[in-house]
Amino acid sequence: MFGATPTPTPTLERTRRSGPRRRSALPAPELPPRRELVRREVAADAARMRIAELVEAHGSPLLVLDTDRIATRLLALRRELPGVHLHFALGALPHPAAIRAVHAFGAGFDVASRGEITLLEREGVPLRHVVHVDPVKRVDDLTSAYLRGIRTFVVDARSEVAKFAGLPRDVAVLVRLAFPGGESGSGVSPEQAPALVAHCRRVGLRVAGFTFHLGDRQRDPAVWERAIRGSLALIRSLERRHGTRFEMLDLGGGLPLADDPAAAFHGVAARIRAALAGAPAHLRLVIAPGRFVAAPAMTLVARVVAGADRSDGRWLALDCEVHEFLPAMRHDDRRPVFAAEELGSQPLPDGATDRATRRLLTRHRVPTTLVGPANDRRDVVARDHPLPPLGVGDLVVSPGMGAYTIRATTGFDGSAVAPVVVAPR
Ligand SMILES: Cc1ncc(COP(=O)(O)O)c(C=O)c1O
């Protein structure tokens, strides 16, 4: 049985006392391959979310949003980073149900656009502690955000500071820092930051603290550590110089996904904890993940609309615009796609007998190229993916599609993207 711990036998005990244990006596437990492990998990989720029923009710393609997954991710973060306030970077999954799940959990929000603020307003989320993290703002967007209740913004240049001139004094900014190894372009270096802070103070703009964003899925713990220690050193030095106290350090997003190789998330979280141990108690520490929280929360279901055997293998065209897949696929080329039948969640269509026969005859998997409806090489979603031999009408299920997927509102032909339905709880 997988994962079962063998009971030590008397023979083994004796061996241990009298000399080195002969490991060959115990065969290494055979673990199922990663795809199979993920398949079992996704199959359980698909049953819980009643994916088959949802597709029958709403058609395909369909994005199924599971808000329990959002809470689970936030819980993992709270466990790993006690004392750090969680803000969800709403741009990753700007959906009312996601907002309600984050708010019910007691986490806050970082936003970057007017649309996100409107969504928060509609859900009755108080905006006072929301951080507006876009370092490049139009003055009218800034004024609108202020009038709607946001008080904390981000600046990374003098030209941005000038835009605050017309706003009342209760507004404050975080200065955005950039560190070597962080892949996000915006921000001033810790060496340039004192001049920007001094400039803000001169023009009467309160600096509440600092922020950085290390880019997408930053898996290098050393980059996190350098950024945190660098920010804290800067804070200490400027507090001494100006005889002031800053209020906040926002670590931005860019956490590795929980299933990144070599437990990258746990390694990064441990280093963040260690680096933050030296933070002054008066500093509010915030982390603002988007992808980490959003990615596992949505599952895409699409239907095969055409199939062909070509010189380079089996090609299947899906009814799903490739642009819906792309943002998520780009960030995780190892993420599996499953046939709904592998998950036990294929609704029974007309002609089910043919399908059932085919499935019984062909339990093996074939390398399959999945493409969008344009069915050409620019529209490829996944190449050489191991799938059962599927035909027109069959469904495929792609987990982990929650992050940055519903940003694109229309496909390349102007059609609406897959509707989002919230999974029943
Ligand atoms: C300032 C800032 N914070 C947080 C995030 C969220 O990042 P991620 O989805 O990689 O966690 C972003 C994403 O672009 C960002 O620009």
The ligand as a MOL file (V3000), in Angstrom:
LIG
                    3D

  0  0  0     0  0            999 V3000
M  V30 BEGIN CTAB
M  V30 COUNTS 16 16 0 0 0
M  V30 BEGIN ATOM
M  V30 1 C 2.9420 44.8980 -6.8520 0
M  V30 2 C 2.4210 43.5130 -7.0060 0
M  V30 3 N 2.0540 42.8290 -5.9050 0
M  V30 4 C 1.5770 41.5590 -6.0070 0
M  V30 5 C 1.4420 40.9470 -7.2420 0
M  V30 6 C 0.9530 39.5230 -7.2960 0
M  V30 7 O 1.9550 38.7100 -7.8100 0
M  V30 8 P 1.8110 37.1280 -7.9050 0
M  V30 9 O 0.5540 36.8370 -8.6140 0
M  V30 10 O 3.0100 36.6960 -8.6660 0
M  V30 11 O 1.8080 36.5980 -6.5090 0
M  V30 12 C 1.7950 41.6330 -8.4110 0
M  V30 13 C 1.6480 40.9910 -9.7230 0
M  V30 14 O 1.9930 41.4920 -10.7520 0
M  V30 15 C 2.3080 42.9580 -8.2920 0
M  V30 16 O 2.6860 43.6530 -9.3640 0
M  V30 END ATOM
M  V30 BEGIN BOND
M  V30 1 1 1 2
M  V30 2 1 2 3
M  V30 3 2 2 15
M  V30 4 2 3 4
M  V30 5 1 4 5
M  V30 6 1 5 6
M  V30 7 2 5 12
M  V30 8 1 6 7
M  V30 9 1 7 8
M  V30 10 2 8 9
M  V30 11 1 8 10
M  V30 12 1 8 11
M  V30 13 1 12 13
M  V30 14 1 12 15
M  V30 15 2 13 14
M  V30 16 1 15 16
M  V30 END BOND
M  V30 END CTAB
M  END
